[in-house]
């Protein structure tokens, strides 16, 4: 279970899933050490052939990048990617609100969940700018 309460520090980057590329395979969900990735289902519509995608709760994301690639020793030249569809991007905290608004889900979904998705990202960017 993830910790709750105020952040000790803001990460330089946060993970954002491109809903258009996500197939809902749950690979990222399985490896997230802070349990901040959830499955979303689209009611009454289709998103590029699928009706589900994963979404990152950016308020809980710590920017560890484990959802993008499995950490390796520096002597190992291979990068073990987690997402087979390259649907996850690490985005500077200051830019997360714009990126989530553009790729965080279908336009109707983003509009209906604006405060939770984009509003939260904007608050984090403001905290980053002042801290």
For each residue, the residues with C-beta under 8 A, 3 or more apart:
1: 35
2: 34 35 36 60
3: 34
4:
5:
6:
7: 10
8:
9:
10: 7 93 124 127 128 131
11: 14 61 62 63 93
12: 63 92 93
13: 63 65 90 91 92 93
14: 11 56 58 61 63 90 91 93 96 121 124
15: 56 58 61 63 65 67 68 88 89 90 91
16: 56 58 88 89 91 96 99 100 103 104
17: 21 22 28 37 53 54 55 56 87 88 103 104
18: 21 22 87 88 89 103
19: 22 40 47 53 55 87 103 104 105 106 109
20: 47 48 103
21: 17 18 85 86 87
22: 17 18 19 50 53 54 83 85 87
23: 50 53 85 87
24: 39 50 52 53 54
25: 83 84 85
26: 29 30 39 54
27: 30 31 82 83 84
28: 17 31 32 37 54 67 82 83 88
29: 26 32 37 38 39 54
30: 26 27
31: 27 28 66 67 70 82
32: 28 29 35 36 37 66 67
33: 62 64 66
34: 2 3 60 61 62 64
35: 1 2 32 60
36: 2 32 56 57 58 60 61 62
37: 17 28 29 32 54 55 56 57 67
38: 29 54 55 57
39: 24 26 29 52 53 54 55
40: 19 52 53 54 55 105 109
41: 51 52
42: 45 46 47 51 52 53 106 109
43:
44:
45: 42 51 106 108
46: 42 49 50 51
47: 19 20 42 50 51 53 105 106
48: 20
49: 46
50: 22 23 24 46 47 53
51: 41 42 45 46 47
52: 24 39 40 41 42
53: 17 19 22 23 24 39 40 42 47 50 87 105
54: 17 22 24 26 28 29 37 38 39 40 87
55: 17 19 37 38 39 40 104 105
56: 14 15 16 17 36 37 61 67 88
57: 36 37 38 60 61
58: 14 15 16 36 61 96 100 120 121 124
59: 120 124
60: 2 34 35 36 57
61: 11 14 15 34 36 56 57 58
62: 11 33 34 36
63: 11 12 13 14 15 90 93
64: 33 34 67
65: 13 15 68 69 71 90
66: 31 32 33 69 70 71 82
67: 15 28 31 32 37 56 64 82 83 88
68: 15 65 81 82 83 88 89 90
69: 65 66 72 79 80 81 82
70: 31 66 80 82
71: 65 66
72: 69 76 78 79 80
73: 76
74:
75:
76: 72 73
77:
78: 72
79: 69 72
80: 69 70 72
81: 68 69 84 86
82: 27 28 31 66 67 68 69 70 88
83: 22 25 27 28 67 68 86 87 88
84: 25 27 81
85: 21 22 23 25
86: 21 81 83
87: 17 18 19 21 22 23 53 54 83
88: 15 16 17 18 28 56 67 68 82 83
89: 15 16 18 68 99
90: 13 14 15 63 65 68
91: 13 14 15 16 95 96 99
92: 12 13 95 96
93: 10 11 12 13 14 63 96 124 125 128
94: 125 128 129
95: 91 92 98 99 125
96: 14 16 58 91 92 93 99 100 121 124 125
97: 100 101 118 121 122 125
98: 95 101 102
99: 16 89 91 95 96 102 103 104
100: 16 58 96 97 103 104 110 117 118 121
101: 97 98 104 110 117 118
102: 98 99
103: 16 17 18 19 20 99 100
104: 16 17 19 55 99 100 101 110 117 118
105: 19 40 47 53 55 109 110 113 117
106: 19 42 45 47 109 110
107: 110 111
108: 45 111 112
109: 19 40 42 105 106 112 113
110: 100 101 104 105 106 107 113 114 117 118
111: 107 108 114
112: 108 109
113: 105 109 110 116 117
114: 110 111 117 118 119
115: 118 119 120
116: 113 119 120
117: 100 101 104 105 110 113 114 120 121
118: 97 100 101 104 110 114 115 121 122
119: 114 115 116 122 123
120: 58 59 115 116 117 123 124
121: 14 58 96 97 100 117 118 124 125
122: 97 118 119 125 126
123: 119 120 126 127
124: 10 14 58 59 93 96 120 121 127 128
125: 93 94 95 96 97 121 122 128 129
126: 122 123 129 130
127: 10 123 124 130 131
128: 10 93 94 124 125 131
129: 94 125 126
130: 126 127
131: 10 127 128
